[in-house]
Amino acid sequence: MNNFFTSYLFFKMSITGLTITDYSEKSFVVRGKDGPYKSALEQLGGKYNSRLREGINSGWIFMSQIR
């Protein structure tokens, strides 16, 4: 996936109420009302996790290298 498309998609997520937060040195998490975006998040390589650490209830985990 090219960097322009990835950057555009993450910008679009930020204006739709989804938040992008660093999760660890190697990953970040996307959280929020993800209903309309589930298939896009899966296509980008995200893995849904309902049990995240540090008070983050659930979200989509991504490897930092695609950011």
N, CA, C and O atoms as a GROMACS GRO file, in nm:
protein
  268
    1MET      N    1   0.085  -0.116   0.000
    1MET     CA    2   0.000   0.000   0.000
    1MET      C    3   0.090   0.124   0.000
    1MET      O    4   0.187   0.130   0.076
    2ASN      N    5   0.059   0.222  -0.085
    2ASN     CA    6   0.148   0.338  -0.092
    2ASN      C    7   0.124   0.435   0.024
    2ASN      O    8   0.018   0.436   0.086
    3ASN      N    9   0.225   0.515   0.050
    3ASN     CA   10   0.220   0.605   0.166
    3ASN      C   11   0.113   0.713   0.151
    3ASN      O   12   0.051   0.752   0.250
    4PHE      N   13   0.090   0.762   0.028
    4PHE     CA   14  -0.011   0.865   0.008
    4PHE      C   15  -0.149   0.813   0.049
    4PHE      O   16  -0.222   0.880   0.122
    5PHE      N   17  -0.184   0.694   0.002
    5PHE     CA   18  -0.314   0.636   0.035
    5PHE      C   19  -0.328   0.614   0.185
    5PHE      O   20  -0.431   0.647   0.244
    6THR      N   21  -0.224   0.560   0.246
    6THR     CA   22  -0.228   0.535   0.390
    6THR      C   23  -0.243   0.666   0.466
    6THR      O   24  -0.323   0.674   0.559
    7SER      N   25  -0.168   0.769   0.428
    7SER     CA   26  -0.177   0.899   0.495
    7SER      C   27  -0.317   0.958   0.479
    7SER      O   28  -0.374   1.011   0.574
    8TYR      N   29  -0.371   0.950   0.358
    8TYR     CA   30  -0.505   1.002   0.332
    8TYR      C   31  -0.608   0.931   0.417
    8TYR      O   32  -0.696   0.994   0.477
    9LEU      N   33  -0.599   0.798   0.423
    9LEU     CA   34  -0.696   0.722   0.499
    9LEU      C   35  -0.691   0.756   0.646
    9LEU      O   36  -0.795   0.770   0.710
   10PHE      N   37  -0.570   0.770   0.702
   10PHE     CA   38  -0.560   0.804   0.844
   10PHE      C   39  -0.607   0.947   0.869
   10PHE      O   40  -0.661   0.975   0.976
   11PHE      N   41  -0.588   1.038   0.774
   11PHE     CA   42  -0.643   1.173   0.788
   11PHE      C   43  -0.795   1.166   0.790
   11PHE      O   44  -0.859   1.230   0.874
   12LYS      N   45  -0.853   1.090   0.700
   12LYS     CA   46  -0.997   1.076   0.694
   12LYS      C   47  -1.051   1.016   0.824
   12LYS      O   48  -1.157   1.058   0.872
   13MET      N   49  -0.980   0.919   0.882
   13MET     CA   50  -1.022   0.862   1.009
   13MET      C   51  -1.025   0.968   1.117
   13MET      O   52  -1.116   0.968   1.200
   14SER      N   53  -0.928   1.057   1.117
   14SER     CA   54  -0.920   1.157   1.223
   14SER      C   55  -1.038   1.254   1.218
   14SER      O   56  -1.078   1.308   1.321
   15ILE      N   57  -1.095   1.278   1.100
   15ILE     CA   58  -1.209   1.369   1.092
   15ILE      C   59  -1.342   1.296   1.109
   15ILE      O   60  -1.448   1.360   1.109
   16THR      N   61  -1.339   1.165   1.123
   16THR     CA   62  -1.462   1.088   1.141
   16THR      C   63  -1.483   1.045   1.284
   16THR      O   64  -1.578   0.972   1.313
   17GLY      N   65  -1.398   1.087   1.376
   17GLY     CA   66  -1.415   1.052   1.515
   17GLY      C   67  -1.330   0.936   1.561
   17GLY      O   68  -1.331   0.901   1.679
   18LEU      N   69  -1.254   0.874   1.471
   18LEU     CA   70  -1.163   0.770   1.512
   18LEU      C   71  -1.034   0.835   1.561
   18LEU      O   72  -0.992   0.938   1.507
   19THR      N   73  -0.974   0.777   1.662
   19THR     CA   74  -0.849   0.832   1.714
   19THR      C   75  -0.736   0.733   1.691
   19THR      O   76  -0.755   0.612   1.694
   20ILE      N   77  -0.618   0.787   1.667
   20ILE     CA   78  -0.498   0.707   1.644
   20ILE      C   79  -0.401   0.741   1.755
   20ILE      O   80  -0.363   0.857   1.772
   21THR      N   81  -0.359   0.638   1.832
   21THR     CA   82  -0.273   0.658   1.947
   21THR      C   83  -0.160   0.557   1.944
   21THR      O   84  -0.182   0.440   1.911
   22ASP      N   85  -0.039   0.600   1.980
   22ASP     CA   86   0.070   0.505   1.994
   22ASP      C   87   0.035   0.405   2.102
   22ASP      O   88  -0.019   0.442   2.207
   23TYR      N   89   0.065   0.278   2.078
   23TYR     CA   90   0.034   0.173   2.175
   23TYR      C   91   0.162   0.115   2.235
   23TYR      O   92   0.169   0.087   2.355
   24SER      N   93   0.262   0.096   2.150
   24SER     CA   94   0.393   0.049   2.196
   24SER      C   95   0.496   0.103   2.097
   24SER      O   96   0.462   0.179   2.007
   25GLU      N   97   0.621   0.064   2.114
   25GLU     CA   98   0.725   0.108   2.020
   25GLU      C   99   0.698   0.056   1.880
   25GLU      O  100   0.737   0.120   1.782
   26LYS      N  101   0.632  -0.057   1.869
   26LYS     CA  102   0.613  -0.122   1.740
   26LYS      C  103   0.470  -0.118   1.688
   26LYS      O  104   0.443  -0.170   1.580
   27SER      N  105   0.379  -0.055   1.762
   27SER     CA  106   0.240  -0.057   1.717
   27SER      C  107   0.163   0.067   1.761
   27SER      O  108   0.206   0.141   1.850
   28PHE      N  109   0.049   0.088   1.697
   28PHE     CA  110  -0.042   0.194   1.737
   28PHE      C  111  -0.184   0.138   1.733
   28PHE      O  112  -0.208   0.032   1.676
   29VAL      N  113  -0.277   0.209   1.796
   29VAL     CA  114  -0.414   0.162   1.805
   29VAL      C  115  -0.509   0.267   1.748
   29VAL      O  116  -0.490   0.387   1.767
   30VAL      N  117  -0.611   0.219   1.677
   30VAL     CA  118  -0.718   0.304   1.625
   30VAL      C  119  -0.842   0.271   1.706
   30VAL      O  120  -0.882   0.155   1.715
   31ARG      N  121  -0.904   0.375   1.764
   31ARG     CA  122  -1.023   0.356   1.848
   31ARG      C  123  -1.134   0.450   1.806
   31ARG      O  124  -1.110   0.548   1.737
   32GLY      N  125  -1.254   0.418   1.848
   32GLY     CA  126  -1.369   0.504   1.822
   32GLY      C  127  -1.484   0.424   1.762
   32GLY      O  128  -1.483   0.300   1.765
   33LYS      N  129  -1.580   0.493   1.710
   33LYS     CA  130  -1.696   0.427   1.649
   33LYS      C  131  -1.656   0.378   1.510
   33LYS      O  132  -1.660   0.451   1.412
   34ASP      N  133  -1.616   0.251   1.506
   34ASP     CA  134  -1.554   0.197   1.386
   34ASP      C  135  -1.650   0.123   1.293
   34ASP      O  136  -1.606   0.070   1.190
   35GLY      N  137  -1.777   0.118   1.324
   35GLY     CA  138  -1.875   0.042   1.246
   35GLY      C  139  -1.861   0.057   1.095
   35GLY      O  140  -1.845  -0.043   1.025
   36PRO      N  141  -1.867   0.179   1.042
   36PRO     CA  142  -1.860   0.196   0.897
   36PRO      C  143  -1.722   0.169   0.839
   36PRO      O  144  -1.707   0.162   0.717
   37TYR      N  145  -1.621   0.154   0.923
   37TYR     CA  146  -1.483   0.145   0.875
   37TYR      C  147  -1.419   0.009   0.899
   37TYR      O  148  -1.300  -0.009   0.872
   38LYS      N  149  -1.495  -0.087   0.951
   38LYS     CA  150  -1.437  -0.216   0.987
   38LYS      C  151  -1.365  -0.283   0.870
   38LYS      O  152  -1.253  -0.330   0.886
   39SER      N  153  -1.428  -0.287   0.754
   39SER     CA  154  -1.364  -0.355   0.641
   39SER      C  155  -1.238  -0.282   0.596
   39SER      O  156  -1.140  -0.345   0.558
   40ALA      N  157  -1.239  -0.149   0.601
   40ALA     CA  158  -1.120  -0.072   0.564
   40ALA      C  159  -1.006  -0.096   0.663
   40ALA      O  160  -0.891  -0.109   0.623
   41LEU      N  161  -1.038  -0.103   0.792
   41LEU     CA  162  -0.937  -0.128   0.894
   41LEU      C  163  -0.877  -0.267   0.876
   41LEU      O  164  -0.757  -0.286   0.895
   42GLU      N  165  -0.959  -0.365   0.841
   42GLU     CA  166  -0.909  -0.500   0.816
   42GLU      C  167  -0.820  -0.502   0.692
   42GLU      O  168  -0.715  -0.566   0.693
   43GLN      N  169  -0.861  -0.432   0.586
   43GLN     CA  170  -0.782  -0.429   0.463
   43GLN      C  171  -0.647  -0.362   0.483
   43GLN      O  172  -0.550  -0.395   0.414
   44LEU      N  173  -0.640  -0.270   0.576
   44LEU     CA  174  -0.513  -0.205   0.607
   44LEU      C  175  -0.422  -0.292   0.694
   44LEU      O  176  -0.307  -0.255   0.720
   45GLY      N  177  -0.472  -0.405   0.739
   45GLY     CA  178  -0.390  -0.496   0.819
   45GLY      C  179  -0.414  -0.485   0.968
   45GLY      O  180  -0.336  -0.539   1.046
   46GLY      N  181  -0.520  -0.417   1.009
   46GLY     CA  182  -0.549  -0.404   1.151
   46GLY      C  183  -0.607  -0.532   1.209
   46GLY      O  184  -0.676  -0.608   1.141
   47LYS      N  185  -0.578  -0.554   1.335
   47LYS     CA  186  -0.632  -0.668   1.408
   47LYS      C  187  -0.712  -0.614   1.526
   47LYS      O  188  -0.659  -0.541   1.610
   48TYR      N  189  -0.840  -0.650   1.532
   48TYR     CA  190  -0.925  -0.602   1.641
   48TYR      C  191  -0.888  -0.675   1.769
   48TYR      O  192  -0.870  -0.797   1.770
   49ASN      N  193  -0.877  -0.599   1.878
   49ASN     CA  194  -0.845  -0.656   2.009
   49ASN      C  195  -0.938  -0.593   2.111
   49ASN      O  196  -0.941  -0.471   2.128
   50SER      N  197  -1.015  -0.677   2.178
   50SER     CA  198  -1.112  -0.625   2.276
   50SER      C  199  -1.051  -0.610   2.415
   50SER      O  200  -1.118  -0.560   2.506
   51ARG      N  201  -0.927  -0.653   2.434
   51ARG     CA  202  -0.862  -0.645   2.566
   51ARG      C  203  -0.725  -0.580   2.555
   51ARG      O  204  -0.623  -0.649   2.548
   52LEU      N  205  -0.724  -0.450   2.553
   52LEU     CA  206  -0.598  -0.377   2.545
   52LEU      C  207  -0.557  -0.331   2.683
   52LEU      O  208  -0.638  -0.329   2.776
   53ARG      N  209  -0.433  -0.294   2.698
   53ARG     CA  210  -0.380  -0.254   2.828
   53ARG      C  211  -0.405  -0.106   2.857
   53ARG      O  212  -0.451  -0.032   2.771
   54GLU      N  213  -0.374  -0.066   2.978
   54GLU     CA  214  -0.376   0.074   3.023
   54GLU      C  215  -0.509   0.144   3.005
   54GLU      O  216  -0.513   0.260   2.962
   55GLY      N  217  -0.616   0.078   3.036
   55GLY     CA  218  -0.746   0.143   3.033
   55GLY      C  219  -0.806   0.162   2.895
   55GLY      O  220  -0.914   0.219   2.881
   56ILE      N  221  -0.738   0.115   2.793
   56ILE     CA  222  -0.794   0.123   2.657
   56ILE      C  223  -0.878  -0.002   2.639
   56ILE      O  224  -0.825  -0.112   2.632
   57ASN      N  225  -1.009   0.014   2.632
   57ASN     CA  226  -1.099  -0.101   2.630
   57ASN      C  227  -1.083  -0.188   2.506
   57ASN      O  228  -1.064  -0.309   2.518
   58SER      N  229  -1.090  -0.130   2.389
   58SER     CA  230  -1.078  -0.207   2.267
   58SER      C  231  -1.032  -0.116   2.154
   58SER      O  232  -1.041   0.006   2.162
   59GLY      N  233  -0.984  -0.179   2.048
   59GLY     CA  234  -0.939  -0.102   1.933
   59GLY      C  235  -0.873  -0.191   1.830
   59GLY      O  236  -0.864  -0.313   1.846
   60TRP      N  237  -0.827  -0.128   1.724
   60TRP     CA  238  -0.760  -0.197   1.614
   60TRP      C  239  -0.611  -0.173   1.626
   60TRP      O  240  -0.566  -0.058   1.628
   61ILE      N  241  -0.534  -0.280   1.633
   61ILE     CA  242  -0.388  -0.272   1.648
   61ILE      C  243  -0.323  -0.280   1.509
   61ILE      O  244  -0.359  -0.364   1.426
   62PHE      N  245  -0.228  -0.191   1.485
   62PHE     CA  246  -0.152  -0.187   1.360
   62PHE      C  247  -0.003  -0.183   1.392
   62PHE      O  248   0.038  -0.130   1.496
   63MET      N  249   0.078  -0.238   1.304
   63MET     CA  250   0.222  -0.227   1.316
   63MET      C  251   0.260  -0.084   1.278
   63MET      O  252   0.205  -0.028   1.182
   64SER      N  253   0.353  -0.024   1.350
   64SER     CA  254   0.391   0.116   1.328
   64SER      C  255   0.451   0.140   1.190
   64SER      O  256   0.445   0.252   1.140
   65GLN      N  257   0.508   0.040   1.128
   65GLN     CA  258   0.571   0.059   0.999
   65GLN      C  259   0.475   0.099   0.888
   65GLN      O  260   0.520   0.151   0.786
   66ILE      N  261   0.344   0.076   0.903
   66ILE     CA  262   0.251   0.117   0.798
   66ILE      C  263   0.200   0.258   0.816
   66ILE      O  264   0.134   0.312   0.728
   67ARG      N  265   0.231   0.318   0.928
   67ARG     CA  266   0.181   0.453   0.958
   67ARG      C  267   0.248   0.558   0.873
   67ARG      O  268   0.218   0.676   0.885
   0.00000   0.00000   0.00000
